[in-house]
């Protein structure tokens, strides 16, 4: 070896370049993790905004269906008595607090009936004229025969509101439909939005209703983050002028943020510094070894220096191990692997312990049979590459197999990196099973009546249409029972609405017990009216179910002081049809409703079949 001293400058420059490269890589990883965290927060806000928008639309559609039911009764039976109209209107007002009033505007466009009158006295003499901002919209509803939802406007009662126009028709002497005015649902802006946003009360979001891009309603519980706001268009029946703007609160953003990006950045920088320090010490050791060959008298000093270097390296290893141990405190799984060989460079304890594996078993399974551990592993890896290439979201919903064979939902955020010519896969895995369960629960709640636990009107419409198509394919019959509690208004008036709610719940439980097949469905059609769908069943089967309902209700013997029989009874309308291209589901509903009407006029507490004069007790 040369006796000249080695120049330290090239080695120092190389170490500086290596340190700079490692620091840049650490900053890149930090930036990716921070970006993934911001994306997750934005997705949470987007999900909440779209979910709330769909809830607003669904709530309004439910009110449209409720008023449409009253309008259908008007259209089928002719102009209904005012006391019956008042009862149905009060029911709607009591079950949805967003109403200002429900009104009947006569065919001459003059106000006829208002419920409630208190607070709406100013509308008693109202007449819809061409000068009114909603006149053209009302004429569109009259021409089309379909409901129309207005823009906001100044109410005669004061304040701003909306109106839902539902056209009414009655038959003339030639049995032709004649326009009989509008059934109007009047909503005050603040009252409607407060009711529809009653579920958004945790202070995590502020909400605004926009009309034509301008806010007409605001609800702001505290400071918000403007950069993460979401604006979702609303389709309120025919009206697409509205949008919902949702802003997350600063408290929510802070709660969803994690220290993981900063932790990874700090750990990466420390590891980089330790690695460069170790290389610098190694170079120093080489230089001293070179000097040792030139001078025996420096032997003892060189030995002492080597011992010192070993101590530094040992301390460095201990510090590195401490950094790695700290990642085990995270509840999210963290992993760094070689995608070609599937060797694990690093993973924390949460990655394998939550699945019931040991670190050795997990590593071996990933290397030998990754499809067993992560079903569709190779397809997912290719999806990561494609998403990164197309600059799409790199957060994937997957399932990981536990040691006992069961599957665990996993939200995996993955990133492919190339460092020094070698490819690495860095990812964070999170168990999001709880969020998935919440979404499924929201789906169930959207189909269930809150009071009785039966399926609601929305589910009834969808189920009837589905069974209609299925029975038409199989050339089978479809039977429908419409049930209505007799003298229910008198029961509520004498014993109160809490007692009425209790009766509705008891009747709902009775209907569930009376159905013998899994495919049979009992629904709350509206108010005190229920419906039972019997697929692939004829009139005889429907009559048996109706008789069972009458018998078990008689055995319950629920006292009713306002009934001539002294107990709660039901009137049942029964109809059966074989679906074909020449008929539609609404015809079966109309037949059942007419049979129910016949049962009411034959003294109640009986079952009437459509187009049959006899009644079965």
C-alpha positions as CSV (number, residue, x, y, z in Angstrom):
1,X,0.0,0.0,0.0
2,X,1.1,3.5,-0.6
3,X,2.8,5.3,2.3
4,X,1.0,8.5,1.5
5,X,-2.0,9.6,3.5
6,X,-5.4,8.9,1.8
7,X,-7.2,12.1,0.9
8,X,-10.5,12.3,2.9
9,X,-12.3,14.7,0.6
10,X,-13.7,12.3,-2.0
11,X,-15.1,10.0,0.7
12,X,-16.6,13.0,2.6
13,X,-18.3,14.1,-0.7
14,X,-19.7,10.7,-1.3
15,X,-21.0,10.5,2.3
16,X,-22.6,13.9,1.9
17,X,-24.3,12.8,-1.3
18,X,-25.5,9.6,0.4
19,X,-26.9,11.6,3.3
20,X,-28.6,14.0,1.0
21,X,-30.2,11.1,-1.0
22,X,-31.4,9.4,2.2
23,X,-32.9,12.7,3.5
24,X,-34.7,13.3,0.2
25,X,-36.0,9.8,0.3
26,X,-37.2,10.3,3.8
27,X,-39.0,13.6,2.8
28,X,-40.6,11.8,-0.1
29,X,-42.0,9.0,2.2
30,X,-43.2,11.7,4.6
31,X,-44.9,13.6,1.8
32,X,-46.6,10.5,0.5
33,X,-47.9,9.5,4.0
34,X,-49.1,13.1,4.6
35,X,-50.8,13.1,1.2
36,X,-52.5,9.8,2.0
37,X,-53.7,11.1,5.3
38,X,-55.1,14.3,3.7
39,X,-56.8,12.2,1.1
40,X,-58.3,10.0,3.8
41,X,-59.7,13.0,5.6
42,X,-61.1,14.4,2.3
43,X,-62.7,11.1,1.5
44,X,-64.3,11.1,4.9
45,X,-65.8,14.6,4.3
46,X,-66.9,13.5,0.7
47,X,-68.5,10.4,2.1
48,X,-70.4,12.3,4.8
49,X,-71.4,15.0,2.3
50,X,-72.8,12.5,-0.2
51,X,-74.4,10.4,2.5
52,X,-76.2,13.5,4.0
53,X,-77.2,14.6,0.5
54,X,-78.8,11.3,-0.2
55,X,-80.5,11.4,3.2
56,X,-82.0,14.9,2.4
57,X,-83.2,13.6,-1.0
58,X,-84.6,10.4,0.6
59,X,-86.4,12.4,3.3
60,X,-88.1,14.7,0.8
61,X,-89.0,11.7,-1.4
62,X,-90.6,10.1,1.6
63,X,-92.7,13.2,2.2
64,X,-93.6,13.3,-1.6
65,X,-94.7,9.6,-1.3
66,X,-96.8,10.5,1.8
67,X,-98.6,13.3,0.0
68,X,-98.9,11.2,-3.1
69,X,-100.6,8.5,-1.1
70,X,-103.2,11.1,0.0
71,X,-103.5,12.3,-3.6
72,X,-104.0,8.8,-4.9
73,X,-106.9,8.2,-2.4
74,X,-108.4,11.5,-3.6
75,X,-108.0,10.5,-7.3
76,X,-109.4,7.0,-6.8
77,X,-112.3,7.7,-4.5
78,X,-113.2,11.3,-5.4
79,X,-112.8,14.3,-3.1
80,X,-112.3,12.8,0.4
81,X,-114.2,14.2,3.4
82,X,-112.4,17.0,5.2
83,X,-112.2,15.2,8.5
84,X,-110.4,12.3,6.9
85,X,-108.1,14.8,5.0
86,X,-107.4,16.6,8.3
87,X,-106.5,13.3,10.0
88,X,-104.1,12.3,7.3
89,X,-102.6,15.8,7.2
90,X,-102.1,15.8,11.0
91,X,-100.4,12.5,10.8
92,X,-97.9,13.8,8.2
93,X,-97.4,17.0,10.3
94,X,-96.8,15.0,13.4
95,X,-94.3,12.6,11.8
96,X,-92.2,15.2,9.9
97,X,-91.6,18.5,11.7
98,X,-90.2,20.2,8.6
99,X,-93.8,21.1,7.4
100,X,-95.1,24.7,7.7
101,X,-98.6,23.5,6.6
102,X,-100.5,21.1,4.3
103,X,-103.1,22.9,2.1
104,X,-105.7,22.2,-0.5
105,X,-105.8,24.8,-3.3
106,X,-109.1,24.4,-5.2
107,X,-109.4,24.1,-9.0
108,X,-110.0,27.9,-9.1
109,X,-106.5,28.2,-7.4
110,X,-108.1,29.7,-4.2
111,X,-107.2,28.4,-0.8
112,X,-109.8,25.9,0.6
113,X,-108.3,23.9,3.5
114,X,-105.2,24.6,5.7
115,X,-103.8,22.3,8.4
116,X,-102.8,23.6,10.9
117,X,-104.6,26.9,10.8
118,X,-102.7,28.3,13.7
119,X,-99.7,30.2,12.4
120,X,-101.0,30.1,8.8
121,X,-103.9,32.6,9.1
122,X,-102.3,34.9,6.6
123,X,-102.8,32.2,3.9
124,X,-106.6,31.8,4.3
125,X,-107.4,34.3,1.6
126,X,-104.5,33.3,-0.7
127,X,-105.1,32.8,-4.4
128,X,-102.5,31.6,-6.9
129,X,-102.2,34.2,-9.7
130,X,-100.0,34.5,-12.8
131,X,-98.0,37.1,-10.9
132,X,-96.9,34.6,-8.3
133,X,-93.3,33.2,-8.8
134,X,-94.6,29.6,-8.6
135,X,-97.5,30.0,-11.1
136,X,-95.7,28.5,-14.1
137,X,-94.4,25.6,-11.9
138,X,-97.9,24.8,-10.7
139,X,-99.2,24.8,-14.3
140,X,-96.4,22.4,-15.2
141,X,-97.5,20.1,-12.4
142,X,-101.2,20.4,-13.6
143,X,-100.2,19.6,-17.2
144,X,-97.9,16.6,-16.3
145,X,-100.0,15.2,-13.4
146,X,-96.8,14.8,-11.4
147,X,-95.6,16.6,-8.3
148,X,-93.3,19.6,-8.6
149,X,-91.0,21.1,-6.0
150,X,-90.5,24.9,-6.1
151,X,-87.5,27.2,-5.6
152,X,-87.5,29.3,-2.4
153,X,-89.8,32.3,-2.2
154,X,-91.3,34.7,0.3
155,X,-94.2,33.0,2.2
156,X,-97.3,35.0,3.0
157,X,-96.9,33.7,6.6
158,X,-93.5,35.4,6.6
159,X,-90.0,34.1,5.9
160,X,-88.8,32.0,3.0
161,X,-90.0,28.6,2.1
162,X,-90.7,25.9,-0.6
163,X,-93.9,24.4,-1.9
164,X,-94.5,20.8,-3.2
165,X,-97.4,21.0,-5.7
166,X,-99.3,17.7,-6.1
167,X,-102.2,17.9,-8.7
168,X,-105.6,16.4,-7.7
169,X,-108.2,14.9,-10.0
170,X,-111.8,13.7,-9.7
171,X,-114.0,11.9,-12.2
172,X,-116.8,13.7,-13.9
173,X,-120.1,12.2,-15.1
174,X,-118.3,10.6,-18.1
175,X,-115.7,9.1,-15.7
176,X,-113.0,11.3,-17.1
177,X,-110.5,12.9,-14.7
178,X,-111.1,16.6,-14.0
179,X,-108.5,18.8,-12.4
180,X,-109.5,19.5,-8.7
181,X,-106.7,21.7,-7.5
182,X,-103.4,21.1,-5.7
183,X,-102.4,19.3,-2.5
184,X,-99.7,21.6,-1.3
185,X,-96.9,20.7,1.2
186,X,-95.5,24.0,2.5
187,X,-92.0,24.0,4.1
188,X,-90.2,26.9,5.8
189,X,-86.5,26.9,4.9
190,X,-85.1,27.0,8.4
191,X,-87.7,24.6,9.9
192,X,-87.2,22.1,7.0
193,X,-83.4,22.2,7.1
194,X,-83.3,22.0,11.0
195,X,-85.4,18.8,10.8
196,X,-83.5,17.2,8.0
197,X,-80.1,18.1,9.6
198,X,-81.2,16.9,13.1
199,X,-78.8,13.9,12.7
200,X,-75.8,16.2,12.1
201,X,-75.5,17.3,15.7
202,X,-72.1,16.2,16.8
203,X,-70.3,19.5,15.8
204,X,-68.0,17.8,13.3
205,X,-69.4,19.6,10.2
206,X,-71.0,22.9,9.2
207,X,-73.8,22.7,6.6
208,X,-75.1,25.2,4.1
209,X,-78.0,24.9,1.6
210,X,-77.2,26.7,-1.7
211,X,-79.7,27.8,-4.2
212,X,-78.2,28.9,-7.5
213,X,-74.9,28.9,-5.8
214,X,-76.0,31.4,-3.1
215,X,-76.5,30.2,0.5
216,X,-80.1,30.4,1.8
217,X,-79.4,28.5,5.0
218,X,-76.4,28.1,7.2
219,X,-75.6,25.9,10.2
220,X,-72.1,26.5,11.6
221,X,-71.3,24.9,15.0
222,X,-67.7,26.3,15.1
223,X,-64.5,27.0,13.2
224,X,-64.2,25.0,9.9
225,X,-61.5,24.1,7.4
226,X,-62.5,25.8,4.1
227,X,-59.9,23.8,2.0
228,X,-61.7,20.5,2.7
229,X,-65.3,21.7,2.0
230,X,-67.5,19.5,-0.3
231,X,-70.4,20.8,-2.4
232,X,-72.8,18.1,-3.5
233,X,-75.7,18.8,-6.0
234,X,-79.2,17.9,-4.8
235,X,-81.9,16.5,-7.0
236,X,-85.1,17.5,-5.0
237,X,-87.7,15.8,-7.2
238,X,-87.8,18.0,-10.4
239,X,-85.6,20.8,-8.9
240,X,-81.9,20.7,-9.5
241,X,-81.1,24.3,-8.4
242,X,-80.0,23.2,-4.9
243,X,-76.7,22.0,-3.5
244,X,-75.4,21.0,-0.1
245,X,-72.1,22.5,1.1
246,X,-70.4,20.6,4.0
247,X,-67.2,21.8,5.8
248,X,-65.4,19.8,8.4
249,X,-64.6,21.4,11.7
250,X,-61.1,22.0,12.8
251,X,-61.7,19.6,15.7
252,X,-62.6,16.8,13.3
253,X,-59.6,17.4,11.1
254,X,-57.3,17.3,14.1
255,X,-59.0,14.1,15.4
256,X,-58.5,12.3,12.1
257,X,-54.9,13.4,11.7
258,X,-52.2,11.1,13.1
259,X,-48.5,11.7,14.0
260,X,-47.4,8.8,11.7
261,X,-46.0,11.0,8.8
262,X,-43.9,13.1,11.2
263,X,-42.9,10.0,13.1
264,X,-41.7,8.2,9.9
265,X,-39.9,11.3,8.8
266,X,-38.0,11.6,12.1
267,X,-37.2,7.9,12.2
268,X,-36.0,8.0,8.6
269,X,-33.7,11.0,9.2
270,X,-32.3,9.4,12.4
271,X,-31.6,6.1,10.5
272,X,-30.0,8.1,7.7
273,X,-27.7,10.0,10.1
274,X,-26.8,6.8,11.9
275,X,-26.0,5.0,8.6
276,X,-23.8,7.8,7.3
277,X,-22.2,8.1,10.8
278,X,-21.4,4.4,10.6
279,X,-19.9,4.7,7.1
280,X,-17.9,7.6,8.2
281,X,-16.6,5.7,11.2
282,X,-15.8,2.7,8.9
283,X,-13.8,5.1,6.6
284,X,-12.0,6.4,9.6
285,X,-11.2,2.9,10.6
286,X,-9.7,2.1,7.1
287,X,-7.6,5.2,7.3
288,X,-6.2,4.2,10.7
289,X,-5.7,0.7,9.5
290,X,-3.6,2.1,6.6
291,X,-1.7,4.1,9.1
292,X,-1.1,1.0,11.3
293,X,0.8,-0.6,8.5
294,X,3.1,2.4,8.4
295,X,3.7,2.7,12.1
296,X,3.8,0.0,14.8
297,X,4.0,2.5,17.5
298,X,0.4,3.6,16.8
299,X,-0.9,0.1,17.4
300,X,-2.2,0.6,20.9
301,X,-3.9,3.9,20.0
302,X,-5.5,2.1,16.9
303,X,-6.9,-0.7,19.2
304,X,-8.4,1.9,21.5
305,X,-10.0,3.7,18.6
306,X,-11.5,0.5,17.3
307,X,-13.0,-0.3,20.6
308,X,-14.5,3.2,20.6
309,X,-16.0,2.6,17.1
310,X,-17.5,-0.7,18.3
311,X,-19.2,1.1,21.1
312,X,-20.6,3.7,18.8
313,X,-21.9,1.1,16.4
314,X,-23.5,-0.8,19.3
315,X,-25.2,2.4,20.5
316,X,-26.3,3.0,16.9
317,X,-27.8,-0.4,16.7
318,X,-29.6,0.0,20.0
319,X,-31.0,3.4,18.9
320,X,-32.1,1.9,15.6
321,X,-33.9,-0.9,17.4
322,X,-35.6,1.6,19.7
323,X,-36.9,3.5,16.6
324,X,-38.2,0.2,15.2
325,X,-39.8,-0.8,18.5
326,X,-41.7,2.5,18.6
327,X,-43.5,1.6,15.4
328,X,-45.0,-1.3,17.3
329,X,-47.1,1.1,19.4
330,X,-49.2,2.0,16.3
331,X,-52.6,0.4,15.9
332,X,-52.1,0.4,12.1
333,X,-50.0,-2.2,10.4
334,X,-46.8,-0.8,8.8
335,X,-44.7,-2.8,6.3
336,X,-41.8,-2.4,3.8
337,X,-41.3,-5.4,1.5
338,X,-39.4,-6.3,-1.7
339,X,-42.2,-6.9,-4.2
340,X,-40.0,-9.2,-6.3
341,X,-38.9,-11.6,-3.7
342,X,-41.6,-10.7,-1.1
343,X,-38.9,-10.5,1.6
344,X,-40.0,-8.3,4.5
345,X,-37.6,-5.5,5.2
346,X,-39.6,-4.2,8.2
347,X,-43.1,-4.6,9.7
348,X,-44.5,-3.6,13.1
349,X,-46.2,-5.9,15.5
350,X,-49.7,-4.7,14.6
351,X,-49.2,-6.1,11.1
352,X,-49.1,-9.7,12.1
353,X,-50.5,-9.9,15.7
354,X,-53.9,-8.6,14.7
355,X,-54.3,-11.6,12.3
356,X,-53.1,-14.1,14.9
357,X,-49.7,-14.9,13.3
358,X,-46.2,-14.8,14.7
359,X,-43.7,-12.7,12.9
360,X,-41.9,-15.8,11.5
361,X,-45.1,-17.4,10.3
362,X,-46.3,-14.2,8.7
363,X,-43.0,-13.7,6.8
364,X,-42.9,-17.3,5.6
365,X,-46.5,-17.2,4.4
366,X,-46.0,-14.0,2.5
367,X,-43.0,-15.3,0.7
368,X,-44.3,-18.8,-0.1
369,X,-48.1,-18.3,-0.5
370,X,-49.1,-14.7,-0.6
371,X,-52.5,-15.5,-2.0
372,X,-53.3,-17.4,1.2
373,X,-52.5,-14.4,3.3
374,X,-54.0,-11.7,1.0
375,X,-56.4,-13.2,-1.5
376,X,-55.8,-11.7,-5.0
377,X,-52.2,-10.5,-3.9
378,X,-50.7,-10.5,-7.4
379,X,-53.8,-8.7,-8.9
380,X,-53.6,-6.2,-6.1
381,X,-49.9,-5.6,-6.6
382,X,-50.6,-4.9,-10.3
383,X,-53.4,-2.6,-9.3
384,X,-51.0,-0.6,-7.1
385,X,-48.6,-0.2,-10.1
386,X,-51.4,0.9,-12.4
387,X,-52.9,3.3,-9.9
388,X,-49.4,4.9,-9.3
389,X,-48.9,5.1,-13.0
390,X,-52.3,6.7,-13.6
391,X,-51.9,9.0,-10.5
392,X,-55.1,7.5,-9.0
393,X,-56.0,6.8,-5.4
394,X,-53.7,4.2,-3.9
395,X,-56.0,3.3,-1.0
396,X,-57.5,-0.2,-1.6
397,X,-60.2,-2.1,0.2
398,X,-59.1,-5.7,0.6
399,X,-59.5,-8.7,2.9
400,X,-56.7,-10.5,4.8
401,X,-57.0,-14.0,6.0
402,X,-56.5,-14.6,9.8
403,X,-54.8,-17.6,11.1
404,X,-58.1,-19.3,12.0
405,X,-59.2,-19.0,8.3
406,X,-61.7,-16.1,8.8
407,X,-61.4,-12.9,6.7
408,X,-60.7,-9.4,8.1
409,X,-61.5,-6.2,6.2
410,X,-58.4,-4.1,5.6
411,X,-58.0,-0.7,4.1
412,X,-54.4,-0.7,2.6
413,X,-52.6,2.5,1.5
414,X,-49.6,1.4,-0.6
415,X,-46.8,3.1,-2.4
416,X,-44.1,1.7,-4.7
417,X,-40.7,3.4,-4.4
418,X,-37.4,2.9,-6.3
419,X,-34.3,3.7,-4.2
420,X,-30.8,3.1,-5.6
421,X,-32.2,1.1,-8.5
422,X,-34.2,-1.3,-6.3
423,X,-38.0,-1.3,-5.9
424,X,-39.7,-1.3,-2.5
425,X,-43.4,-1.5,-1.5
426,X,-44.3,0.7,1.5
427,X,-47.8,0.3,3.0
428,X,-50.1,1.0,5.9
429,X,-52.9,-1.4,6.7
430,X,-55.9,-0.5,8.8
431,X,-58.9,-2.7,10.1
432,X,-61.9,-0.7,8.9
433,X,-64.5,-3.4,9.6
434,X,-66.4,-1.0,12.0
435,X,-66.9,1.6,9.3
436,X,-68.2,-1.0,6.9
437,X,-70.6,-2.3,9.5
438,X,-71.9,1.3,10.0
439,X,-72.5,1.7,6.3
440,X,-74.4,-1.6,6.3
441,X,-76.5,-0.5,9.3
442,X,-77.4,2.8,7.5
443,X,-78.6,0.7,4.5
444,X,-80.8,-1.4,6.8
445,X,-82.2,1.7,8.6
446,X,-83.1,3.3,5.3
447,X,-85.5,0.4,4.7
448,X,-87.0,0.1,8.2
449,X,-89.9,1.9,9.8
450,X,-88.6,3.5,13.0
451,X,-91.7,2.9,15.1
452,X,-92.9,-0.6,14.3
453,X,-89.7,-2.2,13.0
454,X,-91.5,-3.4,9.9
455,X,-90.3,-2.5,6.4
456,X,-91.2,1.0,5.3
457,X,-93.0,2.4,2.3
458,X,-89.8,2.8,0.2
459,X,-89.0,-0.9,0.8
460,X,-92.6,-1.8,-0.1
461,X,-92.5,-0.1,-3.5
462,X,-89.1,-1.7,-4.4
463,X,-90.1,-5.1,-3.1
464,X,-93.5,-5.1,-4.9
465,X,-91.8,-4.1,-8.2
466,X,-89.2,-6.8,-7.7
467,X,-91.7,-9.6,-6.9
468,X,-93.8,-8.4,-9.8
469,X,-91.0,-9.0,-12.3
470,X,-90.1,-12.3,-10.7
471,X,-93.7,-13.6,-10.7
472,X,-94.1,-12.5,-14.4
473,X,-91.0,-14.6,-15.3
474,X,-92.4,-17.7,-13.5
475,X,-96.1,-17.1,-14.6
476,X,-97.1,-17.2,-10.9
477,X,-99.6,-15.2,-8.8
478,X,-98.9,-12.3,-6.6
479,X,-101.2,-11.5,-3.6
480,X,-101.5,-8.2,-1.7
481,X,-103.3,-7.6,1.6
482,X,-104.0,-4.0,2.7
483,X,-104.8,-3.7,6.4
484,X,-106.2,-0.7,8.3
485,X,-106.9,-0.4,12.0
486,X,-110.6,0.4,12.6
487,X,-111.6,3.7,14.4
488,X,-107.9,4.5,15.0
489,X,-108.5,8.2,15.1
490,X,-111.0,7.8,17.9
491,X,-108.5,5.6,19.7
492,X,-105.8,8.3,19.5
493,X,-108.3,11.1,20.4
494,X,-109.4,9.2,23.6
495,X,-106.2,7.5,24.8
496,X,-103.4,9.7,23.2
497,X,-100.8,9.1,20.6
498,X,-98.4,7.2,22.9
499,X,-101.2,4.5,23.3
500,X,-101.7,4.6,19.6
501,X,-98.0,4.0,18.9
502,X,-98.1,1.1,21.3
503,X,-101.1,-0.4,19.3
504,X,-99.2,0.1,16.1
505,X,-96.2,-1.8,17.5
506,X,-98.4,-4.7,18.8
507,X,-100.1,-5.0,15.4
508,X,-96.7,-5.0,13.7
509,X,-95.5,-7.9,16.0
510,X,-98.8,-9.8,15.3
511,X,-98.3,-9.5,11.5
512,X,-94.8,-10.8,11.8
513,X,-96.1,-13.9,13.7
514,X,-98.8,-14.5,11.1
515,X,-96.5,-14.9,8.1
516,X,-95.4,-18.5,7.5
517,X,-92.9,-18.1,4.7
518,X,-89.5,-16.3,4.6
519,X,-90.4,-14.6,1.3
520,X,-93.5,-13.0,2.8
521,X,-93.0,-9.3,3.7
522,X,-95.0,-7.1,6.1
523,X,-94.7,-3.4,5.6
524,X,-96.0,-0.2,7.2
525,X,-97.8,1.5,4.3
526,X,-98.5,4.7,6.1
527,X,-100.2,5.9,9.3
528,X,-102.3,3.0,10.7
529,X,-102.3,1.2,7.3
530,X,-100.2,-1.9,6.7
531,X,-99.5,-4.2,3.7
532,X,-98.5,-7.8,3.3
533,X,-96.9,-9.1,0.1
534,X,-97.4,-12.8,-0.7
535,X,-95.3,-14.0,-3.7
536,X,-96.3,-17.1,-5.5
537,X,-99.6,-17.3,-3.6
538,X,-103.3,-17.2,-4.5
539,X,-106.4,-15.8,-2.9
540,X,-106.8,-18.9,-0.8
541,X,-103.4,-18.3,0.8
542,X,-104.1,-14.6,1.3
543,X,-107.5,-15.5,3.0
544,X,-105.8,-17.9,5.4
545,X,-103.3,-15.2,6.4
546,X,-106.1,-12.7,6.8
547,X,-108.1,-15.1,9.0
548,X,-105.0,-15.8,11.1
549,X,-104.6,-12.1,11.6
550,X,-108.2,-11.6,12.7
551,X,-108.0,-14.6,15.1
552,X,-104.8,-13.6,16.8
553,X,-105.9,-10.0,17.1
554,X,-109.1,-11.1,18.7
555,X,-107.1,-13.2,21.1
556,X,-105.0,-10.2,22.1
557,X,-108.3,-8.4,23.0
558,X,-106.8,-4.9,23.0
559,X,-109.5,-2.6,24.6
560,X,-110.8,0.2,22.3
561,X,-113.4,2.4,24.0
562,X,-114.3,4.1,20.7
563,X,-115.1,0.9,18.8
564,X,-118.6,-0.7,18.7
565,X,-116.9,-4.0,19.5
566,X,-115.0,-2.6,22.4
567,X,-111.6,-3.8,21.1
568,X,-109.0,-3.2,18.4
569,X,-110.0,-4.7,15.0
570,X,-108.7,-4.6,11.5
571,X,-110.3,-4.2,8.1
572,X,-108.5,-6.1,5.3
573,X,-108.6,-5.7,1.5
574,X,-107.3,-8.7,-0.4
575,X,-106.4,-8.9,-4.1
576,X,-104.5,-11.3,-6.3
577,X,-103.2,-10.9,-9.8
578,X,-101.0,-12.8,-12.2
579,X,-98.4,-10.2,-13.5
580,X,-98.1,-9.7,-17.2
581,X,-97.2,-7.1,-19.8
582,X,-100.8,-5.8,-19.8
583,X,-100.9,-4.9,-16.1
584,X,-98.7,-3.0,-13.6
585,X,-98.0,-3.2,-9.8
586,X,-100.2,-0.1,-9.2
587,X,-103.2,-2.0,-10.4
588,X,-102.8,-4.6,-7.6
589,X,-102.4,-1.7,-5.1
590,X,-105.6,-0.1,-6.4
591,X,-107.5,-3.4,-6.3
592,X,-106.4,-4.1,-2.7
593,X,-107.3,-0.5,-1.7
594,X,-110.8,-0.8,-3.2
595,X,-111.3,-4.1,-1.4
596,X,-110.2,-2.4,1.9
597,X,-112.7,0.4,1.2
598,X,-115.4,-2.2,0.7
599,X,-114.5,-3.8,4.0
600,X,-114.8,-0.5,5.8
601,X,-118.3,0.1,4.4
602,X,-119.4,-3.4,5.3
603,X,-119.0,-2.8,9.0
604,X,-115.2,-3.2,9.5
605,X,-113.5,-6.1,11.3
606,X,-113.7,-8.2,8.1
607,X,-111.8,-9.2,5.0
608,X,-113.0,-8.4,1.5
609,X,-111.7,-9.8,-1.7
610,X,-111.6,-7.6,-4.7
611,X,-114.7,-7.7,-6.9
612,X,-116.4,-10.1,-4.5
613,X,-119.4,-9.1,-2.4
614,X,-118.9,-11.6,0.4
615,X,-116.8,-10.8,3.5
616,X,-115.0,-13.4,5.7
617,X,-115.0,-12.7,9.4
